[in-house]
């Protein structure tokens, strides 16, 4: 296995981007990453594109080739593959790119993640997202993702005494971080009271507990670590890459308050990196709903099971806390273009480790973690990164 | 050249009302938060015998009652609506006959989503300016449709307003009018479909806000005016939130928009919406008051009007017809079952 480094990152604005198409967005993110890395098109050995449901959102499948084409590389005939794992599609694309270099097959790989979600009406977006749940056992009976995560949240409240106020504090923290992120969909602060009084979606999750529908794309350039310095002075090494799966439906889980895929994927990544949760300086975790972040910080080992709510309340995960989480604003405030999210999380971690995060910069951040979930926890990727 | 403007006006709002809470209850939704979000507490409902033609006739008759003109002197009628009772056969002929304006009369029905009524005012203004007619009658009226359970069901309502345009005895001068139009598919109803479709949040920033703001700004730039020059501002009102937000963005105060903002009490009367607002302003306006009106029609476009109230307003028999406020206050509540019956939700084949 060879070491792999990230040598370039690119991100579009996240939001309701009515005047930007799918191909426009991915070409923008990709070209930013390529320019940032200093490579040229002929250096690229392969491309991996994370996209959850381009077929339902914009009526376009076959987006691996489309992305290479839209990037102006059709004449280079670069192998380009679309990767899908629901909302973890981006994290999976990062991992596929990583594996293809670690294996020795490729030297330079461009990874992209994209979703263009606002071309369909809200109800269609909800129906599309729930294709990531178990159609036969969940969706056919009317379950939607807010409903499924609401089951996790109510059980977490019952088992561990987590409160609606603690859930709300996750959104408040992430909006405070998002307000500092020029790419974020929501660049404004909110209060606990606003969260609690906002429209109820599925108890205990109100609309401000939920991540939005977002258009956006993200891209990174990966390179064999030994060749990274040829292109950039500030490479960041991927020192651990983990992936795990679990039952597709929530009812198949050992404990619905624990996302075992997170536990296993993070264990895999920590073992490879030869470190523990205590060594992580900054993390981007999958807060598609506020309860998601509480489960994530527990399952990643930042706090004990059941202590997530109290950790939020005690401000352990704020920008100046012990372990800053979702400095980008997270899925909640930065936005959640599902296929792009996993890649965008890595972009944020790279910016933190390079010292490029401006007002969101975590002091002395050396080791960062990106945690991406598909569905209600059936797929998880965890990447641990370290500045070289 | 003589000023062209509004000679008289009249509005009509059906008496029946349904509360947002009542609709929300049927669909298992939180009426309070929907009401707060939309800025609408109740909406008007057309009764079984009310449609765009009857609302137009009532509004036109109210306008005629207030002034002293002979209906035979009306040379053109343009009715803007997206709920003309017939797909083929004009509403305008029904109205023309009912008010005694036929047969020496130009008539056409207009459709431009919610702004066809203001488009009618522009046509009448041009015909009067060209000396082709003495008076023109422009009406915006709707009994708007919304699919049961759709977000539109909380706002789509019924009502309209009529304006007689001419050069003699004008109560308000139309200083200038202009439009801002693009091809923007935010809301539509295909031929032979019962209910409209819409693009959800696409109806906001790239549609309503872009067109209304650009139209109002272009008008103020052309006239060399600023928001503080106007006594009243009226914006198309699909809900209470959009016109309030656009007013704030453009620099108008709550005080300037309050009189023309009727949507919280009657809902969105579509082609009637900004024009019922104008009627409400004219109910209280005084000589010298300056009014800016910006309509919006999906598809999409906005018509802007810069209007100054003349001393002719004191000669208008405003009391000969009910004010908008009187019609807003004259109401009978119905439940969802009755609403479903009279708005034809219970049809079967």
Interface residues (C-beta under 8 A of the other chain):
Chain A: X16 X18 X19 X118 X121 X122 X199 X200
Chain B: X30 X33 X37 X198 X199 X200 X201 X202 X205 X206
